[in-house]
Amino acid sequence: MSAKKQSPKHIKLTSHPTTTREVVPITWGAKTAAERGPIIGTLTDAARRNSIGAHSGSYALYRALAVAAGTLDPVHKPDLTDTAPAEHIGPFPQWSDEDRIVSLDPYGHLISEVFAQELADGWDIRPTIAVTKARVNMPEIRNAVATGRLQPDGKVLAENGDVRVTKAAIEPVWYLPGIAERFGLSESVLRHALFEQSGGMYTELITRNDLKLFLPPIGGISIYMFGDLAAITDPERTVACRVHDECNGSDVFGSDICTCRPYLAHGIEVCIETAQQNGVGLIVYNRKEGRALGEVTKFLVYNARKRQEGGDRAETYFERTECVAGVQDVRSQELMPDALHWLGVSRIDRFVSMSNLKHEAIVRQGIEIAERIPIPKALVPDDASVEMEAKKAAGYFSEEPLSSDEELKVAKGRNLHD
C-alpha cells in the first residue's frame, strides 16, 4: 500500500512527556552556546525535545501536507554540509543578556559550529537562521542612478543597478518567560492567551510548564545588509537602518494606496549611500502583513475606506480599520529590537522611519538613535496622502507641520506603525 493510502498506526501525544529521560535543559542568556544548550524542536528527537511547536513557522503545515502525501520522509534529517553562514555574525555581548533577546535564537546560524559534537552524536538540532550573499535590483534604484541620486561604485552598486548584499533569514524562537516580561505579563497569562487564541493547537503551553521555548507558526524576519558588517560595531562608522513591516500589495505589487514600497525603496537608497561612505546599511523586514491582521482584513479595510460617505479621508483613517478588525493595529514593536541586538547594533545614526512606536521600542532597548529620516514628499503616491496625513497627526515624526488642526484633533491619542 502506498504511503498516501496508509493510515497512521498510532498517534503520539505531546501534551505530557512519554519518557522518563529529561529534556535538554536551556539556560537562556548564558555566556556561551554550550552553557545555554541547543534548541530541539523536532519529534525525530523526542527524548531531547525542549521546545513547543515546530521548526519553519507557518511552513511546518506544508511539511505536514508533504508527509501526509507521502512525498517527504517524516524522520528526514537535513544534511547541513556547506550550509555555514556566508558572512561571520557574532557573538556579541547582547547575546548573553536574557533581557535583550527573547524572540530568536542568536546562535541559530552557528549550530554546526557550536553544537558539532551533539550533531555528530545524532542529535536533531536544526538552524533557525541562515546567512547568504546575493544581489538585489529594483527599478527605484535604477531610477536613482539615472537621476544622479546614486553613483555606481562597482563595489556596493554596479552600473546595471545590481546591489551587493548579505542577507539573513530568521525563524522566531520565543523564550516565554522573556516574552512575558517584555510585555509586562505573567508567563501563565501569556501561555493561556497563546493556547486559546490558536484554537488550542499547542496543549503543551498549558500542560508543560517545564518547556520554556515556543516555535510559533508565524512568519519570520529577513535582514538585508549593505556594506561592511564590521561597521555595525565600529563607533567611528555610520549605521543606517530601516525597520519595515511587510506590505505585500505595495512591497511586491506596487499598490499606490500606501507608502510602504516607496519607503522601503527610500530606505534601501539610504543604506546604499551609507555603505558607499564606509558605513553599513540595514533593512530589517518583518512578516506582519496588514498590521499583523492579515491581507484579507487589510483589503476589507481598503474597501471600507474608499466606499464610506465622503470618501477616503484622514480623520476616519483609524476608525475604518477599528470597525472592521476591532483594533487599529495588532502589531507590537516590543520584540522588533531583538534582530538589531542579534546584529550587535548599539547605535543607529540614520533611522529611516517616521514611526514613533518603532523609535520608542528601539530606544527603550538601549539602542541610541541619532537622526530620524522621513520619506521625501515627492515619493509619496497621491492616493497615499490620506494615510500620511493621518499618521503624522497620530504622532509620526515629520519635518513639516500638520496640514490641519482638525486632523490633529481627530487623530489625537491614536498611534499607528508604518
N, C-alpha and C positions, 0 to 999 in steps of 0.2 A: 504494500500500500504506500502511495506517495506521501511525502511529508505534509502536503496540503490537506489530505483527507484524514490523517491520523488525529485522533482526539487525545488530549493530554491524559497521561495515566494518573497523575495526582497533582494537586496544587500545593505549592509551598507558601504558607502564610508568613509574612514578615512582621506581624504585629507583636509577636513575642519571640525571644531567641529560641532556636531549636537545638542548640548545642551548649554544652557546659563550658566550652572554651570562651575566654573573654575576648571581646573585640579589641582591635588595636587601639590603644589609648591615644588621645590627642591632647597636647598641651599648647593651646592657642597662644601665640605671641612669644613662644620660646625663641631663644637666641639663634638656634640653628634648625635646619630641617630635620636632622636626626633627633633632636630633642623634641621637636614639635610632633613628628610622626607623620606617616603617609596618609593620604585621604583615599579610602577604598569605598567605592560606591557601586560595586557590581555583585550580582548574585553568583557569578562564577567563582567568587572568593568569599562565600557567605560566612565562613567561620571567622574571617578577619574584618568583615564589613563594618565600617564605623560611621556610615552616612545614611541619611534618609533620602529617598529619591534615586535618580539615575543620572548618569553622565549624558551630555549632549542636550540638556534642557528640553525644549519642546520637540526636538528631533528624536528623542527617545521613543516617541509614539510611532514615528516612521520606521524606526528599528523594529518595534513590536510587529508592525504590519509585515515587514520583510521576514521576520521569524515565522509568523503565522502562515505566510505564503510559501514557506519552505525555501526561500532564496538566501537566507542567512542562517548560519550555524549559531544557535543561541549561546554556545560556550566559546565562540571565537574570541581569541585574544589578539590585539593588534601587534604587528611586528613594527617596532619603533626604530629599526635600523635607518640611519641617515635622516632622522626627523628632528635632530637637535636644532635649537634656535639659530637663525641666520645672523643674529646680532646679539652680543652679550648685554644682558639687562640684569642688574643687581648682583648680589643682595645689597639692600640699603637699610639704614637704621630703622626706617618706618616699618620694615617687615617684621621686626621683633617687638613692635608696640601693639598690643592687643586692642588698643583704642583707636588706632589709625586705620587698620584694615580688618573689616569684618565680613565683607561680601564677596571676596575672591581669595583664591589660594596663591600667595605671592611666589610659591615655588612650583606653580602649575606647569611651567615650561621647562623645568630643570629636573624632572623626576628621573630621567635616565642617568643623570649625574649624581644627584643626592641620594637616590634610593637604588643604586646599581646592584647592591648585594641582594636586597629584597626581591628585585626583579629577577635576578639570577636564580633565586630560590623558588621562583614560581608564583610570587605574589602578583595579583592582578591590579597594578597601580597604573592609572591612565592619566595622560596630560589633560589639564583643563585650560592651558594656554599654549598657543603656537605663535612663533615669530618667524616671519619670512621677509624676503625682499621683493619689490615689484616696481612697476611704473604705472602712473595714472595719467590720463589725458582727458581733459574736459574742454568743451567749446569756450567756456568762460575764460579759461587760462589762455587759450589760443587768442582770444579777443584781447586779453590784457597785453599779450605780446605784440599783437598787431597795432594796438593803440599806443604802445610805448610805456605802459604802466609797469610791465615786467620786461627784463632783459635776459635772454638766454645766456647761460654761462658755461654750458657744456658739462657741468658737474651736477648741479641740482636740477636745472631746467634746460632741456635740449631745444634745438632750433625748431623741431616739429611739434613742440608743446608737451612732449613727454616729461613727466616729473618723477625723479627717482625717490622712492620712499622705502622705509622699513615699516612693516605693518604687523600688528598683533591681533589675534582673536582671543577673547577671554570668555570662558563659561562661568556663570555665577556659582560660588560656593559660599553658602551663608553659615556663619558661626552664630547660632541662635542666641546665646547669651549676649553677644556683642551687638547683634541687630536690635534686640530688645532694649539694650541700654542706649543705643544711638537714638531710638525713638522715644525714650523715656517711659518704657513699658516694663511690666514684669514678663519674664520668659513664659509663664503659663498663659497669660493673656495673648501673647503673640502666637504661641502654639495652637491655642483654641481657634483663633481667627483664621490662621492658615489652614487648619483642618476643615473648619466649617465652610469657608468661602471657596475651597477647592472641591466641594462636594464630597468630603470625606475620603479623598483619594489616598491620603497618606495617614493611615491609622497610627503609625509609629510616632507621629507628632504628639499623640496623646498617651500612648502606651509605653514608649521607650524614652523616658527622660534621660537615660544614660547616653543616648545618641545626640550629640550637640551640633552635628553638621547636617545641613539640608542642601540638596542639589535641586533647586526649584525648576519647574518646567516652563521657564521663561527665556526670552532672547538674551543674548549676552552683550558684549561690548567689542567694537572694532576700534583700534587705535592706528592712526596714520602719522608717521614721524618723518619730518623733513629735516635733512641736515645731519650734523654730527651729534649723536646722542650724548656724548661726553659733555656737551654744553649744558645739559639739563642740570647738572650738579656743580657747574663752574660759575661762581658768583660774578665773574668778570664778563660773562657772556649772556646774551639775551634769550629769553624763553617767551615764545608766543603760543597762545593756546585758544582753541575754540572747542567748547563742550557743546555737542549738538545732539538733540533728541530726535529720533527717527521721524521722518515725514515722507513716507514712500511716494505719495502722489506728487509731491513737489521735488523731493531729492532726486527721484529717478525719472519721473514723467513730466516734470516742469509745470505743474499746476500753478496758475497765476493768482490764486486766491490767498496765498500766504507768502511769507518772506523766507521760508526755510531753505530752498535751494539757493537763492541769491545770497543768503547769509552764509551758507556752507561754502559756496564758491569764494565769497569775500574772505572767509576765514582761511581757506587754502591759499589764497593770494598773499595774505599777510604772513602766513607760515613760510611760503617760498621766499618772500622778501627777507624775512628774518634769517632763514637758513643761508641765504646768499651773503648776509652780513656777518657770517661766522657764528650765528646763533643756532637755534633749533626751533622748529615749529611742530605743534601737536594738535591733531584733530582727534577728539575722543567722541566716538559715535555710539550712543546708547539706544538699544532697541526698546523704544517706548512709544510705539505708533499711536497717534491720535490722543496725545496727552495720557498715554497708557490706558485709554478707554477702548482702543481698537479702531480699525479702519471703518467698520460698519457704523459705529456710533459717530465717528467723525463725519462721514458722508451725510448721515441723518441731520447732523447739526448744520452742515453746509446748506442743505435744503431749507431747513427752518429759518436760517438767517436770510436767505435770498427771497423766500416767499412771504415773510412776515409783512404786515401792513407798514408801509413806509420804506420797505426795502432794507438792505443790509446797512447798519449804521453802528457807530462806535458805542453809543450809550446802551445798546442792547446786546453787545458782543458776548459778554459773560453770561447774561441771563439766558440766552438761547441754548448755550451748552448745558447749563444747570437744569433747564426744563427737560431736556432730553435725557441727560445722563444722571441727574440727581446731584451732581457736583461739578464745579468748574474744571477741575483737574485732579486726577488721582495720582499723578506723578509726585514723587518726593525726591528732593535732591540730597537727602541725608547720606545716601550711600555713594553718590556720584564721586566725591573726592578720593575714594579708595583707589581708583585707577591711577590717579595722579600720584598718590603715595607709592603705588607699585613702581612707577617710573622714577621715583626718587625726587619728585618735584617739591621744592620748598618755597619757590618764588615764581610768580608769573609776571613778566614785565609788560606784556601786551595781551590783555584778555579781550578776545573778540566776542563780546556778548553785551547785550543790554539788560539781561535778566537780573533783577535784584535778588531773586531766590538762589540762583546759581552762585552769584557773587558771595552772598552771605554764608552759604553752605561751605564754600571753599575756605573763606576766611575763618569760620568757626573751627575748621580742622587744622588751623595753624599755618596755612599757606598764604603768603603775602601776595597781594595783587597791587601792582604799581600803576598801571594805566588801563582804562576801560575804553574799548574802541567800538562805537556804534556802527551800524550799517550805513553806508553813504545813501543819502536820499535818492540819488539817481538810480540806485539798484533796486529800489522798492517798486514792484509792479503796481499798476494803477488799482487793480482790484484788491490789493493787499493794504491799501492805505487805511481802510477802516480798522483792520487788525492792529496796525502800527499805532494809530492814534489811541485806541483803547488800551493797549499795553503801556504806552507812555503815561496815560492818565492813571494807570494802576500802580505806578511806581517804577517803571522801567527807567534805566539810565538813558539820558538823552542830552545832547549838547544844544538842543533847540527848545524853545518854550513850547508848552502845550498849545494846541490850536484853539481851544476854547475852555472857558471856566466851567461850562456846562458838562463837558466830558469828564473833567476832573471831579466834579461833584458826584456824577453818576457812578464813576468807577472807584470812588474813594473806598479804601479798605479792601479792594479786590486785588488779587495777585494772580499772575499767570507766567509760567516759564516760557521762554522762547524755544 
